[in-house]
Amino acid sequence: MMYWGDIIGKYPDLIKELPKDAIALEWGYDAKHPFEETTRKFAEAAVPFYVCPGTSSWNSLAGRTDNCCINISRAAEHALKYGAKGILNTDWGDNGHWQQLSTSFLGYAYGAAHSWAHEANRDLDIIKALNLHVFEDANEKLGQVVYDMGNLYQVAKMVIHNGSMLNWALTLPPDMMQQGDVRQMIKDFFRERAGLAEGLKEVLGKLEAFKTDIDHSEPLCVDGNLIKAEYQFTADLLAHGAKRILVLISQDFSARELDLDFGQLIERYKGHWLARNREGGLVDSVEKLRTGHVHLNRSWQDLVALFIGGLKKREAEAESKPNYLG
């Protein structure tokens, strides 16, 4: 039997009472997750355990490259140090699974390398490995694009816990800017984040460059053309997220323009979903994407309060060191 280890982690004195043939799954998806403390406690209690890092693909659209690599590497390091039974590299689809499958390939590859040979892969060139073994890119372009696009969550100058602001920006209806008092609330919130507008404009510039490099890539893997299309779509979705915030703080784009763009993106999203998946789940995912998974009968003020409150909470979590063992 396997069980998630975080609940028992809150009661460390009870760990010794667990059946010795049950395996704890010690999960943590943040670069700062305290694997040192958590794995040591299971080892001291002679409880068999796996470490469970993740690909950091969910709630991000393009992944979070640095968080992913640090999280997986540290998990493997402490798995070896404290005698874990194995590593379970996780990949999730929180809040509609808006990311494409190929977003997770970097995390899959990095997790495979460190779970099989952590010491040998401490200095792994994951970009080269992706081009050679995953994408088989004859022009050696796609690995760099995937790596760099996955780090755009930091370029935007607002790092949040367990996701990317560019992903959560999709929950902001474009016509919110037409509500004067609401617009001022969110404008004030974003203006408090120094360099945010400049960071978002830098994101848009980088995305255009990435799209050019994707065009020039030549992945020879069996799904190479689909991967290129998925990353072109991801770039457009990220750009839309950046524009949703810019339209609220600087009016560089019109709400009408974004509304039309989003309608087209949703239709493309449906096509990409069906290219790899069964239809089950698509309606729910699209509905969450279309409505920002909020109740439409709420007032604009309530929606903004939820959005701002959620981002503030995730900002605070990104600053702190998670430690559920206390």
SULFENWO-V707603 format. One line per field, one symbol per residue. psi: psi as a letter, one per 40 degrees, with the letter a starting at -180 (. if undefined). burial: # if it has 16 or more other ideal C-beta (glycine too) atoms within 10 Angstrom, else .. Layout:
psi->???
burial->???
This chain:
psi->hiiheddddegdeedeeiheehhhhgiheidehgddddddddddefhiiiigaiefdifddeigdddddddddddddddddefidahhhihififefeiidededdddddddddddgdddedfhgddddddddddfhdefdddddddddeeddddefghihfaidddddeehhdedeehddddddddddddehheddddddddddddddddddddeigheidfdddddddddddddddddddddddddeefeiidddddddddddddddddddedeiidhedddddddddeffiheeiiddddddddddddddddddddihhgee.
burial->....##.##..#..#..#....##.##########..##.###.#.#################################..#.#..######..#####################..#..#..#.##.###..##.#...#############.####################.##.#..##.##..##..#..##.##.##..##..##.##..#.#....#.######.#################...#.#..#..##..#...##.##........#..##.##..#.......#..##..#...#..#...#...#..#.
